[in-house]
Amino acid sequence: MLKERIQQLAASVLDETIQTRRHLHAHPELSFHEHETVAFVAAKLDELGIAYQPMANTGLVALIKGDKPSDQVVALRADMDALPIEEANEVSYKSTKPGVMHACGHDAHTASLLGTASILNQLKSEFGGTVKLIFQPAEEVLPGGASLMIKEGVLENPKPQAIFGQHVMPLIDAGKVGFRSGKYMASTDELYVTVKGKGGHGAQPQQNIDPVLISAHILVALQQIVSRAADPKLPSVLSFGKVIANGATNVIPNEVKLEGTFRTLDEQWRAEAHVKMKKMAEGIAESMGGSCEFEIRKGYPFLVNEEKLTEQAKAYAEDYLGKENVLELDIWMAAEDFAYYSQVADACFYRLGTRNEAKGITSSVHTPKFDIDEQAFAISTGLMAYLALKRLGN
């Protein structure tokens, strides 16, 4: 049977997949600088005899065609970039690059997809259809490598009928996966606000226009966008994580800079909120004698898992792993540039459990202590291969 055949092949590539992940983890590269990484991936594909072509400068796309006749196409995606974080793990595969770390699991995604490629390549004579492998740069920064890959035609020639993405999840135990149909992850926008006033001595406030006080009013008032202007049934998040008022205990500065993020799950409300935030901040600043420059850098759209595809994939996962190892996910207000694929193609973005409390592997993504239980690879490579081939009709 197909399932047992894939499980056998997944077991055979486990050790190599772990070693691939460790090499990538030790040699991380930041977004749009994945030159060594993509060369490594290309070399692995060369070893397997899989044809590929470069895209988006530091990405590539490869094709595996089954020998049986079929015009069906499925795409599988992995991202490759790391984060500007100093690793705090003391492991043999610790990052060799100061201040750069695979703290979001993209090393695991890339290694896993290479393992899946090996499995599928060994099964070419047994299936029909084409599997497109997408190794994508720059998921972590705007405008997102996915948007560039799409612009360069990664979803064309041939055009996939479905695309799958897999992402590590340290909240889920290794050996389990999670799915959610419909809207899953939020859009993300970056907010850059400069509040201008007139600085001076803190003992003479009557002579100044205090941008610190104006900023405080703006920060509090903007929360009304979420608490009073948004539909209570629609998830929205507005957070400011950076406030710079470069004065002193007795010095009022000329300006204050604020940086934050806005996230939601509806494009119409997203656009309305942009207008409301800008108008509110500028109006408050003007009413208090100052001014406000409100810049919104529009980021990724919300991520939607096509319902029929996702329910189908969940059923396949239950067949492959057992129903007890497939979880139902809640909405997640983080963002992912896989959302770009989901806006233009039938997509399914699911979670791979990587947690192991007994081993102390519990840290969140984007932290210096993040790591994964590598036994997750025992299911990750084969599951993606199984999803692809079942979707192709095999």
C-alpha positions as CSV (number, residue, x, y, z in Angstrom):
1,M,0.0,0.0,0.0
2,L,1.0,3.6,-0.6
3,K,1.0,4.6,3.0
4,E,3.3,1.7,4.2
5,R,5.6,2.3,1.3
6,I,6.0,6.0,2.2
7,Q,6.4,5.2,5.9
8,Q,9.3,2.9,5.0
9,L,10.9,5.5,2.8
10,A,10.4,8.2,5.5
11,A,12.2,6.0,8.0
12,S,15.1,5.5,5.6
13,V,15.7,9.3,5.1
14,L,15.3,10.2,8.8
15,D,18.9,10.3,9.7
16,E,19.9,12.3,6.6
17,T,17.0,14.7,7.2
18,I,18.3,15.3,10.7
19,Q,21.8,15.9,9.5
20,T,20.6,18.3,6.8
21,R,18.6,20.3,9.4
22,R,21.7,20.5,11.7
23,H,23.9,21.7,8.9
24,L,21.3,24.4,8.0
25,H,20.9,25.3,11.6
26,A,24.6,25.8,12.1
27,H,24.8,28.0,9.0
28,P,21.8,30.4,9.1
29,E,21.3,33.3,6.7
30,L,19.1,36.3,7.0
31,S,16.2,37.1,4.6
32,F,17.2,37.8,1.0
33,H,20.8,36.6,1.8
34,E,20.3,32.9,1.6
35,H,23.1,32.3,-0.9
36,E,24.8,29.4,0.9
37,T,21.5,27.9,1.8
38,V,20.1,27.8,-1.7
39,A,23.4,26.5,-3.0
40,F,23.2,23.7,-0.4
41,V,19.6,22.9,-1.5
42,A,20.6,22.9,-5.1
43,A,23.4,20.5,-4.4
44,K,21.0,18.1,-2.6
45,L,18.6,18.2,-5.5
46,D,21.5,17.5,-7.9
47,E,22.4,14.4,-5.9
48,L,18.8,13.3,-6.3
49,G,18.7,14.1,-10.0
50,I,15.8,16.5,-9.6
51,A,15.7,19.4,-12.1
52,Y,15.3,22.9,-10.7
53,Q,15.5,26.6,-11.6
54,P,16.4,29.7,-9.6
55,M,13.8,32.2,-8.6
56,A,13.7,35.5,-6.6
57,N,17.5,35.7,-6.4
58,T,17.9,33.3,-3.5
59,G,15.0,30.8,-4.1
60,L,14.4,28.0,-6.4
61,V,11.6,25.8,-7.7
62,A,11.9,22.1,-8.7
63,L,9.7,19.5,-10.3
64,I,9.2,15.8,-9.8
65,K,7.1,14.2,-12.5
66,G,5.5,10.8,-11.9
67,D,5.8,8.3,-14.7
68,K,2.1,7.5,-14.9
69,P,-0.1,9.8,-17.0
70,S,-1.8,12.7,-15.2
71,D,-2.0,16.5,-15.7
72,Q,-2.6,17.1,-11.9
73,V,-0.1,19.4,-10.1
74,V,0.5,19.9,-6.4
75,A,3.0,22.4,-4.9
76,L,4.9,22.0,-1.6
77,R,6.6,25.0,0.0
78,A,9.4,25.5,2.5
79,D,11.0,28.8,3.6
80,M,14.7,29.1,4.2
81,D,15.6,32.4,6.0
82,A,16.8,32.9,9.6
83,L,16.3,35.6,12.2
84,P,18.6,38.3,13.7
85,I,18.8,36.5,17.1
86,E,21.8,35.4,19.1
87,E,21.4,31.7,19.8
88,A,21.5,30.6,23.5
89,N,21.4,26.9,22.9
90,E,24.5,24.9,23.7
91,V,24.2,22.1,21.1
92,S,26.6,20.6,18.6
93,Y,24.7,22.3,15.7
94,K,24.6,25.8,17.3
95,S,24.7,28.7,14.9
96,T,28.2,29.5,13.8
97,K,27.1,33.0,12.8
98,P,27.0,35.6,15.6
99,G,23.6,37.3,15.9
100,V,21.9,35.0,13.3
101,M,19.8,32.0,14.2
102,H,17.1,29.7,12.8
103,A,14.7,30.6,15.6
104,C,11.5,30.0,13.6
105,G,12.2,26.5,12.3
106,H,12.9,27.3,8.6
107,D,15.9,25.0,8.7
108,A,13.5,22.2,9.7
109,H,11.1,23.2,6.9
110,T,13.8,23.1,4.3
111,A,15.3,19.8,5.5
112,S,11.9,18.2,5.7
113,L,11.0,19.2,2.1
114,L,14.3,17.8,0.9
115,G,13.4,14.6,2.7
116,T,10.0,14.6,1.0
117,A,11.7,15.2,-2.3
118,S,13.8,12.1,-1.8
119,I,10.8,10.0,-1.0
120,L,8.8,11.3,-4.0
121,N,11.8,10.8,-6.3
122,Q,12.0,7.1,-5.3
123,L,8.3,6.7,-6.0
124,K,8.2,8.3,-9.5
125,S,7.4,5.0,-11.2
126,E,4.4,4.5,-8.9
127,F,2.4,7.7,-9.2
128,G,1.0,10.1,-11.8
129,G,1.1,13.9,-11.7
130,T,3.7,16.5,-10.9
131,V,4.9,17.8,-7.6
132,K,6.4,21.3,-7.6
133,L,8.9,21.9,-4.8
134,I,9.1,25.6,-3.7
135,F,12.2,26.6,-1.7
136,Q,11.4,30.2,-0.8
137,P,13.6,33.0,0.6
138,A,12.7,35.8,3.0
139,E,9.5,34.8,4.8
140,E,10.5,36.9,7.8
141,V,10.6,40.4,6.3
142,L,8.4,42.6,4.0
143,P,7.5,42.3,1.2
144,G,7.9,38.5,1.8
145,G,9.7,36.1,-0.5
146,A,6.4,34.5,-1.4
147,S,5.1,37.6,-3.1
148,L,8.3,37.8,-5.2
149,M,8.1,34.1,-6.1
150,I,4.5,34.5,-7.3
151,K,5.4,37.6,-9.3
152,E,8.1,35.5,-11.1
153,G,5.6,32.8,-11.9
154,V,6.2,30.1,-9.3
155,L,2.5,29.1,-9.5
156,E,2.5,28.9,-13.3
157,N,4.0,26.5,-15.9
158,P,2.7,24.2,-14.6
159,K,-0.1,25.6,-12.4
160,P,-0.8,23.7,-9.2
161,Q,-4.3,22.7,-8.3
162,A,-3.3,22.9,-4.6
163,I,-0.4,24.1,-2.5
164,F,0.7,22.8,1.0
165,G,2.9,24.5,3.6
166,Q,4.2,23.0,6.8
167,H,5.4,25.0,9.8
168,V,6.8,23.9,13.2
169,M,4.7,24.4,16.3
170,P,6.4,24.2,19.7
171,L,2.9,24.2,21.4
172,I,2.2,20.8,19.9
173,D,4.0,17.6,20.9
174,A,6.3,16.0,18.3
175,G,4.4,13.2,16.6
176,K,1.3,15.3,16.1
177,V,0.1,17.8,13.6
178,G,-2.6,20.5,13.5
179,F,-5.1,21.7,10.8
180,R,-7.6,24.5,10.6
181,S,-10.0,25.1,7.7
182,G,-10.9,28.7,6.6
183,K,-9.3,31.8,8.0
184,Y,-6.3,30.8,10.1
185,M,-3.6,33.6,10.4
186,A,-3.8,37.3,10.4
187,S,-2.8,40.0,8.0
188,T,0.1,42.2,9.3
189,D,0.9,45.9,8.9
190,E,3.8,47.8,10.4
191,L,3.0,51.2,11.9
192,Y,5.7,54.0,12.1
193,V,4.5,57.1,13.8
194,T,6.4,60.4,14.4
195,V,4.8,62.8,16.8
196,K,6.2,66.3,16.6
197,G,6.0,69.1,19.1
198,K,8.3,71.8,20.6
199,G,10.9,70.6,23.1
200,G,12.3,72.5,26.0
201,H,12.9,72.5,29.8
202,G,10.7,70.1,31.7
203,A,10.2,72.9,34.4
204,Q,8.7,75.2,31.8
205,P,5.9,73.1,30.1
206,Q,4.0,76.3,29.2
207,Q,6.7,77.2,26.7
208,N,6.6,73.7,25.0
209,I,4.4,71.5,23.0
210,D,5.0,68.2,24.7
211,P,5.1,65.3,22.1
212,V,5.5,62.8,24.9
213,L,2.1,63.7,26.3
214,I,0.6,63.8,22.8
215,S,2.0,60.4,22.1
216,A,0.4,59.0,25.3
217,H,-3.0,60.3,24.3
218,I,-2.6,58.8,20.8
219,L,-1.5,55.4,22.2
220,V,-4.5,55.2,24.5
221,A,-7.0,56.5,22.0
222,L,-5.9,54.2,19.2
223,Q,-7.0,51.2,21.2
224,Q,-10.5,52.4,20.5
225,I,-10.0,51.2,17.0
226,V,-10.0,47.6,18.3
227,S,-12.4,48.0,21.2
228,R,-15.1,50.2,19.7
229,A,-14.7,50.5,15.9
230,A,-14.1,46.8,15.1
231,D,-16.8,44.2,14.9
232,P,-16.4,42.2,18.2
233,K,-16.7,39.0,16.2
234,L,-13.7,39.9,14.1
235,P,-10.3,39.3,15.6
236,S,-8.1,42.5,15.6
237,V,-4.8,43.3,17.3
238,L,-3.2,46.7,17.7
239,S,0.1,46.7,19.6
240,F,3.0,49.2,19.9
241,G,6.3,47.7,21.0
242,K,8.6,50.6,20.5
243,V,8.4,54.1,21.9
244,I,11.4,56.5,21.6
245,A,11.3,59.8,23.4
246,N,14.9,60.9,23.4
247,G,14.7,63.5,26.2
248,A,15.7,63.3,29.8
249,T,14.1,63.7,33.3
250,N,14.0,67.5,32.8
251,V,14.1,67.7,29.0
252,I,11.1,67.5,26.7
253,P,12.1,66.3,23.3
254,N,11.0,67.8,20.0
255,E,9.6,64.5,18.7
256,V,8.6,61.0,19.7
257,K,8.7,57.9,17.5
258,L,6.3,55.0,17.9
259,E,6.4,51.6,16.1
260,G,3.7,49.0,16.2
261,T,1.7,46.4,14.4
262,F,-1.9,46.0,13.3
263,R,-3.4,42.6,12.5
264,T,-6.8,41.3,11.5
265,L,-8.7,38.7,9.4
266,D,-10.7,40.8,7.0
267,E,-9.4,42.9,4.1
268,Q,-12.2,45.5,4.1
269,W,-11.9,46.1,7.8
270,R,-8.1,46.3,7.5
271,A,-8.5,49.1,4.9
272,E,-11.0,51.0,7.1
273,A,-8.8,50.7,10.2
274,H,-5.9,52.2,8.3
275,V,-7.9,55.3,7.6
276,K,-9.3,55.5,11.1
277,M,-5.9,55.1,12.8
278,K,-4.2,57.8,10.7
279,K,-7.1,60.2,11.1
280,M,-7.3,59.7,14.8
281,A,-3.6,60.2,15.5
282,E,-3.3,63.2,13.3
283,G,-6.4,64.8,14.8
284,I,-5.2,64.3,18.4
285,A,-1.8,65.7,17.6
286,E,-3.3,68.8,15.9
287,S,-5.7,69.4,18.7
288,M,-2.8,69.5,21.2
289,G,-0.7,71.9,19.1
290,G,1.6,69.3,17.5
291,S,1.6,67.2,14.4
292,C,1.8,63.6,13.5
293,E,3.3,61.6,10.6
294,F,1.5,58.2,10.4
295,E,3.1,55.7,8.0
296,I,1.5,52.3,7.4
297,R,3.6,49.7,5.7
298,K,1.2,47.2,4.4
299,G,2.4,43.6,5.0
300,Y,1.1,40.1,4.4
301,P,-2.6,39.5,3.8
302,F,-4.5,37.1,6.1
303,L,-4.0,33.4,5.5
304,V,-7.0,31.3,4.5
305,N,-7.0,27.5,4.2
306,E,-9.3,26.4,1.5
307,E,-11.9,24.4,3.3
308,K,-12.5,21.4,1.0
309,L,-8.7,20.9,0.5
310,T,-7.9,21.3,4.2
311,E,-10.6,18.9,5.3
312,Q,-9.4,16.5,2.7
313,A,-5.8,16.9,3.9
314,K,-6.8,16.4,7.5
315,A,-8.5,13.2,6.7
316,Y,-5.4,12.0,4.8
317,A,-3.3,13.0,7.9
318,E,-5.6,11.0,10.1
319,D,-5.2,8.0,7.9
320,Y,-1.4,8.4,7.8
321,L,-0.8,9.2,11.5
322,G,-3.9,8.0,13.3
323,K,-6.8,10.3,14.3
324,E,-5.4,10.8,17.8
325,N,-2.4,12.5,16.4
326,V,-4.2,15.1,14.3
327,L,-5.5,18.2,16.1
328,E,-7.9,21.0,15.3
329,L,-6.2,24.4,15.5
330,D,-7.6,27.8,16.7
331,I,-7.1,31.1,14.9
332,W,-3.5,32.3,15.2
333,M,-2.9,36.1,15.1
334,A,0.7,35.8,14.0
335,A,1.4,36.3,10.3
336,E,2.9,34.3,7.5
337,D,3.7,35.1,3.9
338,F,2.3,31.8,2.8
339,A,-0.8,33.9,2.9
340,Y,0.1,35.2,-0.5
341,Y,-0.2,31.7,-2.0
342,S,-3.5,31.2,-0.1
343,Q,-5.0,34.3,-1.7
344,V,-4.4,33.1,-5.3
345,A,-4.5,29.3,-5.0
346,D,-6.2,26.5,-3.1
347,A,-3.9,26.3,-0.1
348,C,-3.5,24.3,3.1
349,F,-1.0,25.5,5.8
350,Y,-0.7,23.1,8.7
351,R,1.4,22.7,11.8
352,L,4.0,20.2,12.7
353,G,4.4,19.4,16.4
354,T,8.0,19.8,17.7
355,R,7.6,20.0,21.5
356,N,9.1,17.5,23.9
357,E,8.9,18.5,27.6
358,A,11.0,15.5,28.7
359,K,13.9,16.8,26.6
360,G,13.3,20.4,27.7
361,I,12.3,21.5,24.2
362,T,9.5,23.9,25.0
363,S,10.7,27.4,23.9
364,S,8.7,29.5,21.6
365,V,9.7,30.5,18.1
366,H,11.6,33.8,17.7
367,T,13.5,33.2,21.0
368,P,17.2,32.5,21.6
369,K,16.4,29.0,23.1
370,F,14.1,27.8,20.4
371,D,14.8,24.2,19.2
372,I,12.8,21.3,17.9
373,D,12.5,17.6,18.8
374,E,14.1,16.2,15.6
375,Q,12.0,13.0,15.9
376,A,9.3,15.2,14.3
377,F,11.0,14.4,11.0
378,A,9.9,10.8,11.5
379,I,6.5,12.0,10.3
380,S,7.0,15.3,8.5
381,T,8.7,14.1,5.4
382,G,6.3,11.1,4.8
383,L,3.2,13.0,5.7
384,M,3.9,15.7,3.1
385,A,4.6,13.1,0.5
386,Y,1.4,11.3,1.4
387,L,-0.7,14.5,1.2
388,A,0.8,15.3,-2.2
389,L,0.3,11.9,-3.8
390,K,-3.2,11.5,-2.4
391,R,-4.2,14.9,-3.6
392,L,-2.8,14.0,-7.1
393,G,-5.3,11.1,-7.1
394,N,-2.9,8.2,-6.3
